[in-house]
Amino acid sequence: MRINVSSSLRCLLALAFALLLATTIVPGFGGTAQATSTSTPIATCLLAAPPTQQVPVDQPAKVAVTIDCLYPYLVVTWGDGTFSQYPVCLEVCRVPPFTIEVTHTYTKVGDYRPELCLAPSPVAAPIACTSVEILVL
């Protein structure tokens, strides 16, 4: 007898497994997660580029976020009081590594340091974070 498992169920199973693996990780805002065992740190699964950029006011800043692990949400806190949520798994989970381009338009001059975090849900504590610098002129 063959059991047909839907792609959504496979995605949920993969996420459950990833969350089980994350139990050896100490998450935290404002930086990268640190491993509490000899396993590969989960912080290596998130990279944002370019690390620094300059954009004019009212022009979009673009950041390419490369994700090399499987968590359902990428949450970006832009540093100007706003945030964005990007679902990593839509109908089907992507196979890591993959890149998501995120954009934001700032309305005031300033030096912003948006934080980009992977999380199990949009309101959960982040699993891994990184940041970039955006100079708005």
C-alpha positions as CSV (number, residue, x, y, z in Angstrom):
1,M,0.0,0.0,0.0
2,R,1.5,3.4,-1.0
3,I,0.7,6.5,1.0
4,N,0.6,9.8,-0.8
5,V,1.9,12.6,1.3
6,S,1.0,16.1,0.1
7,S,3.8,18.7,-0.3
8,S,2.2,20.8,2.5
9,L,2.5,17.9,4.9
10,R,6.1,17.3,3.8
11,C,6.9,20.9,4.4
12,L,5.4,20.8,7.9
13,L,7.3,17.6,8.6
14,A,10.5,19.3,7.4
15,L,9.8,22.3,9.6
16,A,9.1,20.2,12.6
17,F,12.4,18.4,12.1
18,A,14.2,21.8,11.7
19,L,12.6,23.0,14.9
20,L,13.7,19.9,16.7
21,L,17.3,20.6,15.6
22,A,16.9,24.2,16.8
23,T,16.5,23.1,20.4
24,T,20.3,23.1,20.7
25,I,20.4,26.8,19.7
26,V,20.1,29.8,21.9
27,P,18.2,32.4,19.8
28,G,18.4,36.2,20.4
29,F,17.5,39.5,18.9
30,G,20.2,41.9,17.8
31,G,22.7,39.3,16.6
32,T,23.3,35.8,15.5
33,A,22.3,32.7,17.3
34,Q,25.0,30.7,19.1
35,A,25.3,27.0,19.1
36,T,25.2,25.2,22.4
37,S,26.7,22.0,21.0
38,T,29.4,21.0,18.6
39,S,26.9,21.0,15.7
40,T,27.0,23.6,12.9
41,P,25.7,27.0,14.2
42,I,22.3,27.9,12.8
43,A,23.6,31.4,12.3
44,T,25.4,30.2,9.1
45,C,22.0,29.7,7.5
46,L,21.3,33.4,6.9
47,L,23.4,35.9,4.9
48,A,22.3,39.4,3.7
49,A,24.0,41.4,1.0
50,P,25.2,44.0,0.4
51,P,26.4,44.6,4.0
52,T,26.3,48.4,3.4
53,Q,24.5,50.5,0.8
54,Q,23.5,54.1,0.1
55,V,20.1,55.1,-1.3
56,P,18.3,58.4,-1.8
57,V,15.2,59.3,0.3
58,D,12.1,57.8,-1.3
59,Q,14.1,55.2,-3.3
60,P,14.0,51.5,-2.5
61,A,16.8,49.9,-0.7
62,K,17.3,46.2,-1.9
63,V,18.8,43.4,0.2
64,A,19.4,39.9,-1.1
65,V,18.9,37.4,1.7
66,T,20.3,34.0,1.2
67,I,18.7,31.3,3.4
68,D,20.4,27.9,3.8
69,C,18.0,26.3,6.3
70,L,14.3,25.8,6.6
71,Y,12.2,28.1,8.7
72,P,8.7,29.4,7.8
73,Y,9.3,33.2,8.0
74,L,11.8,35.8,7.3
75,V,10.9,38.9,9.4
76,V,12.7,42.2,8.6
77,T,12.7,45.1,11.2
78,W,13.7,48.0,9.0
79,G,14.9,50.4,11.8
80,D,12.4,53.1,11.1
81,G,9.5,51.6,13.1
82,T,8.3,49.3,10.4
83,F,8.7,45.6,9.7
84,S,7.9,43.2,6.9
85,Q,7.2,39.5,6.9
86,Y,8.2,37.1,4.1
87,P,6.9,33.6,4.1
88,V,9.7,31.2,3.2
89,C,7.3,28.3,2.6
90,L,4.3,29.1,0.4
91,E,2.4,26.1,-1.1
92,V,5.7,24.2,-1.2
93,C,8.9,24.8,0.8
94,R,11.9,25.8,-1.3
95,V,15.0,23.7,-1.2
96,P,17.9,25.6,0.5
97,P,19.9,27.5,-0.3
98,F,17.8,30.1,-2.0
99,T,17.7,33.9,-2.1
100,I,14.8,36.3,-1.4
101,E,15.1,39.9,-2.4
102,V,13.6,42.3,0.2
103,T,13.0,46.0,-0.5
104,H,12.1,49.0,1.6
105,T,11.7,52.7,0.9
106,Y,12.8,55.1,3.7
107,T,11.1,58.5,3.9
108,K,13.8,60.2,6.1
109,V,17.5,60.7,5.9
110,G,19.4,58.5,8.3
111,D,21.7,55.6,9.1
112,Y,19.5,52.5,9.4
113,R,20.5,49.0,10.4
114,P,17.6,46.7,9.5
115,E,17.6,43.3,11.2
116,L,16.7,40.2,9.2
117,C,15.6,37.2,11.2
118,L,14.3,33.7,10.5
119,A,11.5,32.6,12.8
120,P,9.0,29.8,13.2
121,S,6.1,32.3,13.0
122,P,5.8,36.1,12.4
123,V,5.4,36.7,16.2
124,A,7.8,34.1,17.6
125,A,11.3,34.7,18.9
126,P,13.8,34.6,16.0
127,I,16.0,31.6,15.4
128,A,18.8,33.4,13.5
129,C,19.4,37.1,12.7
130,T,21.7,39.2,10.7
131,S,21.8,42.9,9.9
132,V,22.9,45.3,7.2
133,E,23.5,49.1,7.1
134,I,21.5,51.4,4.9
135,L,22.5,55.0,4.6
136,V,19.6,57.1,3.4
137,L,20.8,60.4,1.8
